[in-house]
Amino acid sequence: MKIEVKLEETVQETTVIIIARKMSEDVTRIVEKLSEETPQVIAGFKEDLLEILQPSDIFRIYAANQKVYAVTPEGEYLLRSRLYEMEGRLAAHGFIRISNSEIVNLSKIKNFDLSYTGTIGVTLSDGTTTYVSRRYMSKIKAALGI
């Protein structure tokens, strides 16, 4: 099997084209795999309970002590995914990475404090304050159009 990726800046929507001599089990498997939708809910653990979290309820997701946590109005939940996996799954829901250890829900941001020299303070609607690391400043500024 040969895989080719072609990047074009003018493309509006990603398109996958499969070219094969005939329909086969491999082609069918690839089509099925590409057609699977990513679940729109997140499984969070709190004590001995597994709860389903809606992306719109999550304020932020952060990594600490080699574990990943999601913060919602109901509290903190342990996630069984890595931070980069959550970032990929939630990018379409308005989440953006602000540091190596944290992603935030843009719709849950109350304000940005630009008074800090060399960094941006972020206040979430739940009152939590966090900071954008220097490495992610340009990404945040681009997302905000500043």
C-alpha positions in Angstrom: 0.0 0.0 0.0 1.3 3.4 -0.9 0.2 6.5 1.1 0.5 10.0 -0.3 -0.3 13.3 1.5 -0.7 16.5 -0.6 -1.0 19.8 1.2 -2.6 22.8 -0.4 -3.3 26.1 1.4 -6.3 26.8 -0.9 -8.2 23.7 0.1 -11.3 24.4 2.3 -12.1 20.8 3.3 -9.9 17.8 3.7 -10.7 15.2 1.1 -9.5 11.6 1.1 -9.3 9.7 -2.3 -8.6 6.0 -2.4 -7.3 4.7 -5.7 -7.3 0.9 -6.0 -7.5 -1.8 -8.7 -10.6 -3.3 -7.2 -12.7 -3.3 -4.0 -11.0 -5.4 -1.4 -11.1 -6.1 2.4 -8.3 -3.6 2.9 -10.1 -0.8 1.0 -13.4 -1.6 2.9 -11.5 -1.5 6.2 -9.9 1.9 5.4 -13.2 3.4 4.3 -14.9 2.1 7.5 -12.0 3.5 9.7 -12.2 6.9 8.0 -15.9 7.0 8.3 -15.9 6.5 12.1 -16.8 9.6 13.9 -15.0 10.7 17.0 -17.3 10.5 20.0 -18.6 13.9 21.0 -18.5 13.1 24.7 -15.6 12.6 27.1 -15.4 9.9 29.8 -14.4 11.4 33.1 -13.7 9.5 36.4 -14.6 11.0 39.7 -13.9 8.7 42.7 -15.4 5.3 41.6 -17.9 6.8 39.1 -17.5 7.2 35.3 -19.4 10.2 34.1 -20.0 11.4 30.5 -18.8 15.0 30.1 -20.0 17.2 27.3 -17.2 19.3 25.7 -19.3 22.5 26.1 -19.3 22.0 29.9 -15.5 21.7 30.2 -13.6 24.9 31.3 -10.1 23.5 30.8 -8.1 20.3 30.6 -4.7 20.1 32.2 -1.9 17.6 33.0 -0.4 17.3 36.5 1.5 14.5 38.1 1.4 12.5 34.9 -2.4 12.5 34.8 -4.9 14.5 32.8 -7.8 16.2 34.4 -10.9 18.0 33.0 -12.5 20.9 35.0 -16.3 21.4 34.8 -18.8 23.2 37.0 -19.3 19.9 38.9 -15.6 19.6 39.7 -12.5 17.8 38.4 -12.5 14.6 36.5 -9.6 12.2 35.8 -9.3 11.4 32.0 -7.8 8.3 30.6 -6.5 10.1 27.5 -3.3 12.1 26.9 -3.4 15.8 26.6 -2.5 15.9 22.9 -5.3 13.4 22.2 -7.8 15.6 24.0 -6.5 18.6 22.1 -7.1 16.8 18.8 -10.6 15.6 19.7 -11.7 19.0 21.1 -10.1 21.4 18.6 -13.4 21.5 16.6 -15.2 22.4 19.9 -13.2 25.6 20.4 -10.4 24.3 22.6 -6.9 25.7 22.2 -3.6 24.8 23.8 -2.2 27.6 26.0 0.8 25.7 27.5 2.5 22.3 27.4 0.3 21.2 30.2 -3.1 22.9 29.5 -5.8 23.4 26.9 -8.8 25.7 27.5 -12.3 26.1 26.1 -12.3 29.5 24.3 -16.1 29.9 25.0 -15.4 29.7 28.7 -12.8 32.5 28.8 -14.0 35.6 30.7 -11.1 37.8 29.8 -7.4 38.1 28.8 -5.1 40.2 30.9 -2.4 41.6 28.7 -0.7 43.7 31.4 1.8 41.0 32.3 5.1 41.5 30.6 5.8 38.8 28.1 2.7 36.7 28.9 -1.1 36.7 28.8 -3.2 36.0 31.9 -6.4 34.1 31.2 -9.4 34.3 33.5 -12.1 31.6 32.9 -15.8 32.1 33.7 -15.4 29.9 36.8 -12.9 32.4 38.2 -9.8 30.3 37.6 -6.8 32.3 36.4 -4.1 30.6 34.3 -1.4 31.8 31.9 -0.4 31.4 28.3 3.2 30.3 28.0 5.5 32.2 25.7 5.7 29.3 23.3 1.9 29.5 22.6 1.5 33.3 22.5 1.5 33.6 18.8 -1.1 30.8 18.4 -3.4 32.5 20.9 -2.9 35.9 19.3 -3.7 34.4 15.9 -6.9 32.8 17.3 -8.0 36.1 18.8 -7.0 38.1 15.7 -4.6 40.4 17.7 
